[in-house]
């Protein structure tokens, strides 16, 4: 098999740290633990998404018991019931484990569901016979990374600490986005809310990935120029 391009090798070295757990400087975005802003952002996104999924239910719940006093059961629409909130919160942070680290993206956008471009690239290299060492067995590549596991644990801690705030929003303040009410209003100081404004447009990739792609394009152009200047001929054609 031919040699692997230098740009791709540099890209592999950068992303391997995410999986191997090697300490790096805090200002590098290739490997780091999630911030409080990122935890709150994903927590509120997951909860809001789950509530949106069940919000149109027309089910009516019967609550309470018929006692000797003649007190009747209460009929409560499921869409505004405490049961709906409890079910949405159940296993909420477990669903965070469905996220992957997309090392090619910047900021909070590095956390998203589905396979990352980085991992797809690495698996493609393995299929081509390139030896890629991430410090873990190949069969564990799809397991939650250190970052995602930490994200899940911090989600649980935050949810426990701000459970009453979430309940207050659900019953009294759903006219506001949960992210604004919870993260901006209760969890984060005003100076630490920047990640809440980050949205995915498909163009957010790390400077390192930009560099690698630039090197790949430059190398391809150089090869094309070389082929045009020095065309090869079959000896039989001469």
C-alpha positions as CSV (number, residue, x, y, z in Angstrom):
1,X,0.0,0.0,0.0
2,X,1.3,3.5,-0.8
3,X,2.3,6.0,1.8
4,X,-0.3,8.0,3.7
5,X,-0.3,11.7,3.0
6,X,1.4,13.9,5.5
7,X,-1.7,16.1,6.0
8,X,-3.9,13.1,6.9
9,X,-1.3,11.8,9.3
10,X,-1.2,15.2,11.1
11,X,-5.0,15.1,11.3
12,X,-4.9,11.6,12.9
13,X,-2.3,12.8,15.5
14,X,-4.5,15.7,16.5
15,X,-7.8,13.7,16.9
16,X,-6.2,10.7,18.6
17,X,-5.8,12.7,21.8
18,X,-9.6,12.8,22.2
19,X,-9.7,9.1,22.5
20,X,-6.5,8.3,24.3
21,X,-7.0,10.8,27.1
22,X,-3.7,12.6,26.7
23,X,-3.6,15.9,28.6
24,X,-3.4,19.0,26.4
25,X,-3.5,22.8,26.9
26,X,-6.9,24.1,27.8
27,X,-7.0,26.5,24.9
28,X,-6.8,23.7,22.4
29,X,-10.1,22.5,21.1
30,X,-8.9,19.0,20.1
31,X,-9.4,17.6,23.6
32,X,-11.1,19.1,26.6
33,X,-13.9,18.4,29.1
34,X,-17.3,19.9,28.4
35,X,-18.0,23.3,29.9
36,X,-21.0,24.1,32.2
37,X,-22.5,26.0,29.3
38,X,-22.3,23.0,27.0
39,X,-23.8,20.7,29.6
40,X,-26.8,23.0,30.1
41,X,-27.2,23.6,26.4
42,X,-27.5,19.8,25.6
43,X,-29.6,19.1,28.7
44,X,-32.1,21.7,27.7
45,X,-32.1,20.7,24.1
46,X,-32.8,17.1,24.9
47,X,-35.6,17.9,27.4
48,X,-37.2,20.4,25.0
49,X,-37.0,17.9,22.2
50,X,-38.6,15.1,24.2
51,X,-41.4,17.4,25.5
52,X,-42.1,18.6,21.9
53,X,-42.5,14.9,20.9
54,X,-45.2,14.3,23.5
55,X,-46.8,17.8,23.5
56,X,-49.6,17.0,21.1
57,X,-51.0,14.1,23.0
58,X,-54.8,14.4,23.7
59,X,-54.7,11.8,26.4
60,X,-56.4,12.7,29.7
61,X,-55.2,11.2,33.0
62,X,-57.4,10.4,35.9
63,X,-55.6,11.3,39.2
64,X,-56.6,10.7,42.7
65,X,-58.9,8.2,44.3
66,X,-62.6,8.0,45.1
67,X,-62.9,8.2,48.8
68,X,-65.8,7.7,51.2
69,X,-66.1,11.4,51.4
70,X,-67.2,11.3,47.8
71,X,-64.2,13.2,46.4
72,X,-63.9,12.6,42.7
73,X,-60.9,11.9,40.6
74,X,-59.3,14.8,38.8
75,X,-59.0,14.7,35.0
76,X,-55.8,16.3,33.8
77,X,-54.7,16.6,30.2
78,X,-51.4,14.6,29.7
79,X,-49.9,17.5,27.9
80,X,-49.8,19.6,31.1
81,X,-49.4,16.8,33.6
82,X,-46.5,16.1,36.0
83,X,-46.5,12.6,34.5
84,X,-45.4,14.0,31.2
85,X,-42.5,15.9,32.7
86,X,-41.4,12.9,34.8
87,X,-41.4,10.6,31.7
88,X,-39.4,13.2,29.8
89,X,-36.8,13.5,32.5
90,X,-36.5,9.7,32.8
91,X,-33.2,8.6,31.2
92,X,-32.7,12.1,29.9
93,X,-29.0,12.1,30.7
94,X,-28.6,8.5,29.5
95,X,-29.5,9.8,26.0
96,X,-26.4,12.0,26.2
97,X,-24.4,8.9,25.6
98,X,-25.8,8.9,22.0
99,X,-23.7,11.9,21.3
100,X,-20.2,11.7,19.7
101,X,-17.3,14.1,19.8
102,X,-17.0,15.7,16.3
103,X,-13.4,16.9,16.7
104,X,-13.6,18.6,13.3
105,X,-16.1,21.2,14.6
106,X,-15.6,24.1,16.9
107,X,-17.0,25.0,20.3
108,X,-20.1,23.3,21.6
109,X,-20.9,22.1,18.1
110,X,-18.3,19.3,18.7
111,X,-21.0,17.4,20.5
112,X,-23.6,16.0,18.2
113,X,-25.4,12.7,17.5
114,X,-24.2,10.4,14.8
115,X,-20.7,9.4,13.6
116,X,-18.2,12.2,13.3
117,X,-16.4,13.1,10.1
118,X,-13.2,12.3,12.0
119,X,-14.2,8.8,13.0
120,X,-15.5,8.1,9.5
121,X,-12.1,9.2,8.1
122,X,-10.2,7.0,10.5
123,X,-12.4,3.9,9.8
124,X,-11.9,4.5,6.1
125,X,-8.2,4.4,6.6
126,X,-8.4,1.2,8.6
127,X,-10.5,-0.4,5.8
128,X,-7.7,0.6,3.3
129,X,-5.1,-1.2,5.4
130,X,-3.7,1.8,7.3
131,X,-2.6,1.1,10.9
132,X,-4.3,3.6,13.1
133,X,-3.6,3.5,16.8
134,X,-6.0,5.5,19.1
135,X,-4.8,3.7,22.2
136,X,-8.0,1.6,22.4
137,X,-9.1,-1.5,20.6
138,X,-11.0,-1.1,17.3
139,X,-14.1,-2.7,18.7
140,X,-14.3,0.1,21.3
141,X,-14.1,3.0,18.9
142,X,-17.8,3.5,19.0
143,X,-18.1,3.5,22.7
144,X,-18.7,6.9,24.4
145,X,-15.5,8.9,24.8
146,X,-14.2,10.4,28.0
147,X,-15.7,13.7,27.0
148,X,-19.2,12.3,26.4
149,X,-19.1,10.2,29.6
150,X,-18.2,13.3,31.6
151,X,-21.0,15.2,29.8
152,X,-23.5,12.6,30.9
153,X,-22.3,12.7,34.6
154,X,-22.5,16.5,34.6
155,X,-25.9,16.4,33.1
156,X,-27.1,14.2,36.0
157,X,-25.5,16.5,38.6
158,X,-27.0,19.6,37.0
159,X,-30.5,18.1,36.6
160,X,-30.4,17.1,40.3
161,X,-29.4,20.6,41.4
162,X,-31.9,22.5,39.2
163,X,-34.8,20.0,39.3
164,X,-37.1,22.6,40.9
165,X,-36.1,25.2,38.3
166,X,-37.0,22.8,35.5
167,X,-40.4,22.1,37.2
168,X,-41.1,25.8,37.6
169,X,-40.4,26.3,33.9
170,X,-42.6,23.4,32.9
171,X,-45.6,24.5,35.0
172,X,-45.3,28.3,34.7
173,X,-42.9,29.6,32.1
174,X,-43.1,27.5,28.9
175,X,-43.7,30.8,27.0
176,X,-39.9,31.0,27.3
177,X,-37.4,28.6,25.7
178,X,-36.0,26.3,28.3
179,X,-32.5,27.1,27.4
180,X,-33.0,30.8,28.1
181,X,-34.9,30.2,31.3
182,X,-32.7,27.5,32.8
183,X,-29.2,28.2,31.4
184,X,-29.2,32.0,31.1
185,X,-31.6,32.6,34.0
186,X,-30.4,30.2,36.7
187,X,-27.3,28.1,35.8
188,X,-24.8,30.4,34.1
189,X,-23.4,33.8,34.8
190,X,-23.8,36.3,31.9
191,X,-20.1,36.0,31.0
192,X,-20.4,32.2,30.4
193,X,-23.3,31.9,28.0
194,X,-21.5,32.2,24.7
195,X,-21.9,28.6,23.7
196,X,-25.7,29.0,23.7
197,X,-25.4,31.2,20.6
198,X,-23.5,28.6,18.6
199,X,-25.5,27.0,15.9
200,X,-24.5,24.4,13.3
201,X,-24.5,25.5,9.7
202,X,-22.2,22.8,8.3
203,X,-19.2,25.1,7.9
204,X,-17.8,25.0,11.5
205,X,-14.6,23.0,11.4
206,X,-11.5,23.3,13.3
207,X,-8.5,25.3,12.1
208,X,-6.5,22.0,12.0
209,X,-9.1,20.4,9.7
210,X,-9.0,23.5,7.5
211,X,-5.2,23.2,7.3
212,X,-5.4,19.5,6.4
213,X,-7.9,20.0,3.7
214,X,-5.8,22.9,2.3
215,X,-2.7,20.6,2.2
216,X,-4.7,17.9,0.5
217,X,-6.0,20.3,-2.2
218,X,-2.5,21.7,-2.7
219,X,-1.0,18.3,-3.1
220,X,-3.7,17.2,-5.6
221,X,-3.1,20.4,-7.7
222,X,0.7,19.7,-7.6
223,X,0.2,16.2,-8.8
224,X,-2.1,17.3,-11.7
225,X,0.5,20.0,-12.7
226,X,3.3,17.5,-12.6
227,X,1.3,15.1,-14.8
228,X,0.6,17.8,-17.3
229,X,4.2,18.9,-17.6
230,X,5.7,15.4,-17.6
231,X,3.2,13.2,-19.3
232,X,4.0,9.5,-19.3
233,X,3.9,7.5,-22.6
234,X,3.8,3.8,-23.3
235,X,7.1,2.9,-25.1
236,X,5.0,1.2,-27.8
237,X,3.4,4.6,-28.7
238,X,6.8,6.2,-29.4
